[in-house]
């Protein structure tokens, strides 16, 4: 389950920048080994059955039809000792 907010702007040169932010909650209904994983010191650690994540980014539609997307995120909110960071950069051109 997540909630996202976006705001589209129209620049005078015709590009359409659209910043966004998202916050979400993830629930794991089936977790192998009761959600235990091997930690840093090769010991079993418990993981949370419900975690959260946040993400922010910018999508820009260009005049010629191209598109640029960039986003960064952090996951595993609510998990002790586990952290997950991510980033995506993408550029597409129509043909």
N, C-alpha and C positions, 0 to 999 in steps of 0.2 A: 504494500500500500504506500503510495507516495503522493505528495502535493508539489506541484510545479507552478511557478509564476514566470511569465514572460512579458516583455514590453517591446513592441516593434516601433522603430523610429524610421522616418523617411528623411534621408539627407538630400540636399540640393543637387548633388551629383547623381542621384538615382539609386544609390545603394540603400539596402534595407538592413541595418544592424538590429539584432534582436538579442539582448542579454537575457539570461535566465538563471534561476536558482531552483533547486529541488531538494526536498528532504523526504526521506522514506524510512519505513520500518519493514524488516524482513522477518518472517517466521518460518522456521524449519520444522516441518511436520514429521519428517522421517530423517533421523540422524544415525548413521552407522556407529556402532560401538558406543551407544548412548551419548554421542557428542564428544567423546574423548579423543584427543589427538596427541601425537608425540611432540613435546615441547623442545626448547633449546638444549636442555641437559638430558635428552632422551628419556624423559619421564612423561607419564600420561597427565594431560591437563584437560580440564573440563571446558567446554565452550557453551556459550549462551544459546538458548533456543530462539531468542528474539534479539535482533540487533538493529541498529539504525545506520543510515548513511546520509551524507550530504554531497551535493554537486553544484557547481556553478560553471557558467560558460557563456560563450558568445557565438552566435550564428549570423553570418553576413551574406546576404544575397547580392550578387554583383549585377551590374547593368547588363552585361553580356550573357547572363544566365548562369554564370558560375556561382559556386557557393563555398564559403570557408566556414569550418566549424572547429571550435576549440573548447575543451572542457577539462576541468580538474575535479577530483572528488576524494573523499575520505570515507572509508567504510569501517565496519565493525565497532560502531559506537555501542557501548554496553558490554563489550567483550574484554575481559581482563587479560592484559598482556598481548593481545592480538591487534595488529594495526594493518590496514590496507589502504594504500594510496594509489591513485590512478590518474592518468592524463591521456587525452586524445587530441590529435591535430589532424584535420582532414581538409582536403581541397578537391573539389570536383568541377569538371567542365562538361557542358553538354556537347554532343557531336552528332 
